[in-house]
Amino acid sequence: MITPSDKGVRSASVLDGEPARSAASLEMLAAAGASAEDGIWLDVIRKMDEVYNDLLQYEVALEEKNATLEDTQQFISSVLTSMSDLLIVCSRAGVIESVNEALASLLGVDAAALHGRTVFDLFADADSREHAGRLFAEQDGSKVEDCEMLLKAANGSAIPVSLNCTPRYNGVGKMLGLVITGRPVGELRRAYQALRRAHEDLKTTQQQLIHSEKMASLGRLVAGVAHELNNPISFVYGNTVAMKRYAERIARYLAAVHGEMPRDEREALRAELRIDRLLDDLPSLIDGTVEGAERTRDIVDALKRFSAPDRDERRHFDLGEVVERAVQWVGKATGSQFEVKLELPAAITVTGSPGQLQQVVMNLVQNAADATEKSRERRLEIGGRIEGADVVIEFRDSGPGIAEDNLDKIFDPFFTTKPVGRGTGLGLAISYGIVERHGGRLSAANHPKGGALFTLRLPLADAEGSASGA
């Protein structure tokens, strides 16, 4: 017979990695011709050693899993403690299984005291309890978001909170209850008000930035604008001087007529003062003066619209006229050496702010003039075409093009390749934002035949109307 102490010795030998005594005994008995009964006992002992060894391995694995479970529980506890949002874990019947410290602190109670109570006891009014009752009665596995209810604090006051409910499942997919998270509405409102103030400040800063860049552009182009105004004003002034001389002749001739001058002398005076030619020339002088005055009025009106702060103006206008006006202003300021070739469709009706889009075009034309300043041929080609519901206008200059390293950052704020004092690096960035707000896109590339190529794409007004109507 083998005693229990022998069995313990055998087990220890197996764990220590030494040759098992049972194996040695088996060899000895086999050599001695042990009986069949002794062989059966040896098999039993061997099986017991294997089972014991397996139990020890299971125990080691179980201890490792327990350690992992404790770490996980500690991690979850730390997360729940640090959460500022409210957390309630409850069963399908609404029985509270766990809460975090944020909820207990908000309600002014102990977290342990809430375990086992129903979630309906936490609400301060009948409407909130009724609403919560419907949520639990209609559990279909769907989420509930931003549900505003009133929680009851320890002092009896009602605390408005915004709650979100998410179903909780076990490992086989069976619904066990709900996980309720939330945040006091007062905190949400404060956060929303702060966000709204920041948004308003950002819009104001953006408008000021656009306006300051617009004024800087206008300052650089003041010579061109003055020249554009000087032409019609000079035309009106010349016509006015001529009409003044005509008026003196007419007054002299009328005085002779009313003074009963003899007919022969009167006819001689009429020929001397060229009254007939004067009367024939007077209508064209008046028409030219009116045209010059209207041209001056249009330029001043465009200048006022361009220089005035933008008020999110949205109206239909002809983009071709805006492009032509921008080209004229920049062209007059850069001199006759800079040639602009313009080919646009007959009518390009878009919706938005003419002043802002004129700022975009002026910036692109001015950049082309600066880029070709050292080129042998200073030329800018502006071509437009209609593509479906959009108008595409391309600006290709004869300059050296854009360096490949700069293509990705050409529209970044404050990025510029111009020397100090020649640019702020905001023109293209602001233009990019203006075009995006108009539902379009502004892109930059190098033309295969040389020079920089800027592409302006904007939706047509008719396309916008059709889309909104649909």
C-alpha positions in Angstrom: 0.0 0.0 0.0 1.0 3.6 -0.7 0.3 6.0 2.0 -0.9 9.6 1.6 2.5 10.9 2.6 4.0 9.0 -0.3 1.5 10.6 -2.6 2.5 14.0 -1.4 6.1 13.3 -2.1 5.2 12.2 -5.6 3.2 15.4 -6.2 6.1 17.6 -5.0 8.5 15.8 -7.2 6.3 16.5 -10.2 6.1 20.2 -9.4 9.8 20.5 -8.9 10.5 19.2 -12.3 12.4 16.1 -11.0 11.7 12.6 -12.2 8.6 11.3 -10.6 8.9 8.5 -8.1 5.9 6.8 -9.5 7.7 6.5 -12.8 10.7 5.0 -11.1 8.6 2.6 -9.1 6.8 1.6 -12.2 10.0 0.7 -13.9 11.2 -1.3 -10.8 7.9 -3.2 -10.5 7.8 -3.9 -14.1 11.3 -5.3 -14.0 10.4 -7.4 -11.0 7.3 -8.8 -12.6 4.8 -6.9 -10.4 1.3 -8.2 -10.3 -1.6 -6.8 -12.4 -3.1 -5.3 -9.2 0.0 -3.3 -8.5 0.0 -2.0 -12.1 -3.6 -0.7 -11.7 -2.6 1.2 -8.5 0.3 2.7 -10.3 -2.0 3.9 -13.1 -4.3 5.5 -10.4 -1.4 7.2 -8.8 -0.2 8.5 -12.1 -3.6 9.9 -13.0 -3.8 11.6 -9.5 -0.5 13.2 -10.2 -1.7 14.6 -13.5 -4.9 15.9 -12.0 -3.1 17.6 -9.2 -0.7 19.2 -11.7 -3.6 20.5 -13.8 -5.2 21.9 -10.6 -2.1 23.8 -9.8 -1.9 25.2 -13.4 -5.6 26.3 -13.1 -4.9 28.0 -9.8 -2.0 29.9 -11.3 -4.2 31.0 -14.3 -7.1 31.9 -11.9 -4.8 34.1 -9.8 -3.6 35.9 -12.9 -7.1 36.5 -14.1 -8.1 37.7 -10.6 -5.2 40.2 -10.7 -6.3 41.4 -14.1 -9.9 41.7 -12.9 -8.8 43.7 -9.9 -6.8 46.1 -12.1 -9.7 46.5 -14.5 -12.1 47.2 -11.6 -9.6 49.8 -10.2 -9.4 51.4 -13.7 -13.1 51.5 -14.0 -13.5 52.9 -10.5 -10.9 55.6 -11.3 -12.7 56.6 -14.5 -16.1 56.7 -12.8 -14.7 58.8 -10.0 -13.0 61.3 -12.4 -16.1 61.7 -14.6 -17.8 65.0 -14.4 -20.9 63.7 -16.2 -23.6 62.0 -14.3 -23.8 58.2 -14.5 -26.5 55.7 -13.5 -26.5 52.0 -14.2 -29.9 50.4 -13.6 -31.8 47.2 -14.4 -34.6 46.9 -16.8 -37.0 47.6 -13.9 -35.2 50.8 -13.0 -33.4 49.5 -9.9 -30.1 51.4 -9.4 -27.1 49.1 -9.6 -24.3 51.7 -9.6 -23.8 55.5 -9.7 -20.7 57.7 -9.8 -19.6 60.3 -7.4 -20.6 63.2 -9.7 -24.3 62.2 -9.3 -24.0 61.7 -5.6 -22.3 65.1 -5.2 -24.9 66.8 -7.3 -27.8 65.3 -5.4 -26.0 65.8 -2.0 -26.4 62.1 -0.9 -24.1 59.1 -0.4 -23.5 57.0 -3.5 -24.0 53.8 -1.5 -27.4 54.9 -0.3 -28.6 55.1 -3.8 -27.9 51.4 -4.6 -31.1 49.3 -4.6 -33.4 52.3 -5.0 -35.3 52.9 -8.2 -34.3 55.5 -10.6 -37.8 57.1 -10.4 -37.0 58.2 -6.8 -34.4 60.6 -8.2 -36.8 62.8 -10.2 -38.2 65.9 -8.6 -41.6 66.2 -10.4 -44.3 64.0 -11.7 -43.7 64.8 -15.4 -40.1 63.6 -15.2 -41.1 60.4 -13.4 -43.9 59.8 -16.0 -41.4 60.4 -18.9 -38.9 58.1 -17.3 -41.6 55.5 -16.8 -42.5 55.6 -20.5 -38.8 55.2 -21.4 -38.5 52.0 -19.3 -41.9 50.7 -20.5 -41.0 51.2 -24.2 -37.5 49.7 -24.1 -36.7 48.5 -27.6 -32.9 48.8 -27.6 -32.8 52.3 -29.1 -30.9 55.2 -27.7 -32.5 58.3 -26.1 -30.5 61.5 -26.4 -30.9 65.0 -24.8 -33.9 64.2 -22.7 -34.3 67.1 -20.3 -35.6 66.2 -16.8 -35.5 67.4 -13.2 -33.5 65.6 -10.5 -34.2 66.0 -6.8 -31.4 67.2 -4.6 -31.1 66.4 -0.9 -32.3 69.9 0.1 -35.5 69.4 -2.0 -34.5 71.7 -4.9 -35.0 70.6 -8.5 -31.9 70.4 -10.8 -32.5 70.4 -14.6 -30.3 67.9 -16.4 -30.0 66.6 -19.9 -30.0 62.8 -19.9 -28.9 60.2 -22.5 -30.0 56.5 -22.2 -28.2 53.6 -23.8 -29.2 49.9 -23.5 -26.9 47.5 -21.7 -26.4 43.9 -22.8 -24.8 40.8 -21.5 -22.4 38.5 -23.3 -25.1 36.7 -25.3 -26.9 39.9 -26.4 -29.7 39.9 -23.8 -30.7 43.3 -22.6 -30.0 43.8 -18.9 -31.0 47.4 -18.4 -29.9 51.0 -19.2 -26.9 53.2 -18.8 -28.0 56.7 -18.1 -25.5 59.6 -18.5 -26.2 63.3 -18.3 -25.1 66.8 -17.5 -26.7 69.7 -15.7 -28.5 71.9 -18.2 -27.1 75.0 -16.6 -23.6 73.9 -17.4 -24.6 73.1 -21.0 -26.2 76.5 -21.4 -23.1 78.2 -20.1 -21.0 76.2 -22.5 -23.3 77.0 -25.4 -23.3 80.7 -24.5 -19.5 80.8 -24.4 -19.4 79.0 -27.7 -21.8 81.4 -29.3 -19.8 84.4 -28.0 -16.7 82.9 -29.4 -18.4 82.3 -32.7 -19.6 85.9 -32.8 -16.2 87.2 -31.9 -14.7 85.1 -34.7 -17.2 86.4 -37.2 -16.5 90.0 -36.2 -12.7 89.4 -36.4 -13.1 87.8 -39.8 -15.1 90.7 -41.1 -12.6 93.2 -39.8 -9.8 91.2 -41.3 -11.5 91.1 -44.7 -12.3 94.8 -44.5 -8.7 95.7 -43.5 -7.3 93.7 -46.4 -9.8 95.3 -48.7 -8.7 98.7 -47.6 -5.1 97.7 -48.1 -5.9 96.6 -51.6 -7.7 99.8 -52.3 -4.7 101.8 -51.0 -2.4 100.0 -53.5 -4.9 100.6 -56.3 -5.8 104.2 -55.5 -3.9 105.5 -58.6 -5.9 103.2 -60.9 -9.2 104.2 -59.2 -8.3 107.9 -59.5 -7.4 107.4 -63.2 -10.7 105.5 -63.7 -12.6 108.5 -62.2 -10.5 111.1 -64.0 -11.6 110.0 -67.5 -15.4 110.6 -67.2 -14.8 113.7 -65.0 -12.5 115.2 -67.5 -15.1 114.4 -70.3 -17.9 116.1 -68.3 -15.6 119.1 -67.5 -14.7 119.6 -71.2 -18.3 119.4 -72.3 -19.4 121.8 -69.6 -16.8 124.4 -70.8 -18.0 124.0 -74.4 -21.7 124.4 -73.3 -20.7 127.5 -71.3 -19.3 129.1 -74.5 -22.4 128.0 -76.4 -24.6 129.6 -73.8 -22.8 132.9 -74.1 -23.3 132.8 -77.9 -26.9 131.9 -77.6 -27.5 134.7 -75.0 -25.8 137.2 -77.4 -27.9 136.1 -80.3 -31.2 136.2 -78.3 -30.4 139.7 -77.1 -30.0 140.8 -80.7 -33.3 139.1 -81.7 -35.2 140.8 -78.9 -33.4 144.1 -79.5 -35.1 144.4 -82.9 -31.8 144.2 -84.9 -32.4 144.5 -88.6 -32.8 141.2 -90.3 -29.6 141.4 -92.4 -27.5 142.3 -89.4 -29.2 139.5 -87.4 -28.5 136.9 -90.1 -24.9 138.1 -90.2 -24.6 137.7 -86.4 -26.2 134.3 -86.6 -23.5 133.2 -89.1 -20.8 134.8 -87.1 -21.8 133.0 -83.9 -22.4 129.7 -85.8 -25.7 129.3 -84.1 -26.9 126.5 -86.5 -23.8 124.5 -85.9 -24.1 125.1 -82.2 -27.6 123.9 -82.1 -26.6 120.8 -84.0 -23.7 120.1 -81.6 -25.6 120.8 -78.4 -27.6 117.5 -78.1 -24.4 115.4 -78.4 -22.7 117.6 -75.8 -25.6 117.0 -73.4 -25.7 113.3 -74.1 -22.0 113.0 -73.6 -22.1 115.0 -70.3 -24.9 112.8 -69.0 -23.0 109.7 -70.0 -19.9 110.9 -68.3 -21.8 111.8 -65.1 -23.5 108.3 -65.1 -20.1 106.7 -65.6 -18.7 108.7 -62.7 -21.7 107.8 -60.6 -21.3 104.1 -61.4 -17.6 104.2 -60.5 -18.3 106.0 -57.2 -21.1 103.6 -56.4 -18.8 100.6 -57.1 -16.1 102.2 -55.0 -18.6 102.7 -52.1 -19.8 99.1 -52.3 -16.3 97.8 -52.4 -15.0 99.9 -49.5 -18.1 99.6 -47.3 -18.0 96.8 -44.6 -19.8 93.7 -45.8 -23.1 92.8 -44.3 -23.5 89.3 -45.7 -25.0 90.8 -48.8 -26.7 88.3 -51.1 -28.1 89.4 -54.4 -27.9 88.5 -58.1 -25.3 90.4 -60.2 -23.2 90.0 -63.3 -19.8 88.5 -62.4 -18.4 89.7 -65.8 -18.9 93.3 -64.9 -17.2 92.8 -61.6 -14.2 91.1 -63.3 -14.0 93.9 -65.9 -14.1 96.6 -63.2 -11.4 94.8 -61.1 -9.2 94.5 -64.2 -9.6 98.2 -65.0 -8.7 99.3 -61.5 -5.6 97.1 -61.3 -4.6 97.7 -64.9 -4.6 101.5 -64.4 -2.5 101.2 -61.3 0.1 98.8 -62.8 0.7 100.8 -66.0 0.5 100.1 -69.7 3.2 97.4 -69.7 0.9 94.9 -68.0 -1.5 93.5 -70.6 -4.7 91.7 -69.7 -6.6 89.6 -72.2 -10.2 89.1 -71.2 -12.6 86.6 -72.7 -15.8 85.9 -70.7 -19.3 84.7 -71.6 -21.9 87.3 -72.4 -23.8 87.1 -69.1 -22.6 85.4 -65.9 -25.3 85.8 -63.2 -24.2 84.7 -59.7 -25.5 85.2 -56.2 -23.5 86.8 -53.4 -21.6 89.9 -52.6 -20.2 91.9 -55.5 -17.8 93.7 -53.3 -16.3 90.5 -51.9 -15.9 88.8 -55.2 -14.4 92.0 -56.7 -11.9 91.8 -53.9 -11.1 88.2 -54.9 -10.6 89.1 -58.6 -8.6 92.2 -57.8 -6.3 90.1 -55.6 -5.8 87.5 -58.3 -5.0 90.2 -61.0 -2.7 92.1 -58.6 -0.8 88.9 -57.8 -0.4 88.2 -61.5 0.9 91.7 -62.0 3.4 91.2 -59.2 4.4 87.8 -60.4 5.2 89.1 -63.9 7.1 92.2 -62.7 10.5 90.8 -63.7 9.2 88.8 -66.8 10.1 89.8 -70.3 6.4 89.8 -71.2 3.9 90.9 -68.6 0.6 89.3 -69.6 -2.5 87.9 -67.9 -5.1 85.8 -69.7 -8.6 85.6 -68.1 -10.9 83.1 -69.7 -14.4 82.0 -68.6 -16.7 79.2 -69.6 -19.9 77.6 -68.3 -19.7 74.0 -67.0 -23.1 72.6 -66.1 -24.4 74.7 -63.2 -21.1 76.4 -62.6 -19.0 79.2 -64.1 -15.3 78.6 -64.3 -12.9 81.5 -64.7 -9.2 80.9 -65.2 -6.4 83.4 -64.5 -3.1 82.4 -66.3 -0.1 84.7 -66.1 3.2 84.8 -67.9 5.3 84.7 -64.7 7.6 82.0 -63.5 4.8 80.0 -61.8 4.5 78.7 -58.3 7.2 76.6 -56.6 6.1 73.0 -56.0 6.9 73.4 -52.3 4.5 76.3 -52.1 1.5 74.9 -53.9 0.2 73.2 -50.7 0.5 76.3 -48.6 -0.4 79.0 -51.1 -3.7 79.7 -49.4 -2.3 79.5 -45.8 -2.8 82.7 -43.8 0.3 85.0 -43.6 2.2 82.9 -46.2 3.7 85.1 -48.9 6.7 85.0 -51.2 6.8 88.8 -51.6 9.4 90.9 -49.8 8.6 92.7 -46.6 6.2 95.6 -47.1 4.8 94.2 -50.4 2.2 91.9 -48.9 0.7 90.5 -45.7 0.1 87.0 -46.9 -3.7 87.3 -46.2 -4.9 88.1 -49.7 -5.2 84.6 -51.1 -6.3 83.2 -47.7 -9.2 85.7 -47.5 -10.1 85.1 -51.1 -10.2 81.4 -50.5 -12.6 81.9 -47.6 -14.8 84.3 -49.6 -15.1 81.9 -52.5 -16.0 79.0 -50.2 -18.7 81.1 -48.5 -20.2 81.7 -52.0 -20.4 77.9 -52.5 -17.4 77.9 -54.9 -13.8 76.8 -55.0 -10.5 78.5 -55.7 -7.5 76.4 -56.7 -3.9 77.1 -57.7 -1.7 75.2 -60.1 1.1 75.6 -62.7 0.0 75.7 -66.3 1.7 73.1 -68.5 2.9 75.8 -70.8 4.3 77.9 -68.0 3.0 80.5 -65.5 0.6 80.2 -62.6 -3.0 79.2 -63.1 -5.7 80.1 -60.7 -9.2 78.6 -61.2 -12.3 80.2 -59.8 -15.4 78.1 -59.8 -18.8 79.5 -58.7 -22.4 78.3 -58.9 -24.7 80.2 -61.3 -27.7 82.0 -59.9 -30.1 80.0 -62.0 -28.6 76.8 -60.8 -29.0 77.9 -57.2 -32.6 78.8 -57.8 -33.4 75.5 -59.5 -31.7 73.6 -56.7 -33.7 75.4 -54.0 -36.9 75.0 -55.9 -36.4 71.3 -56.3 
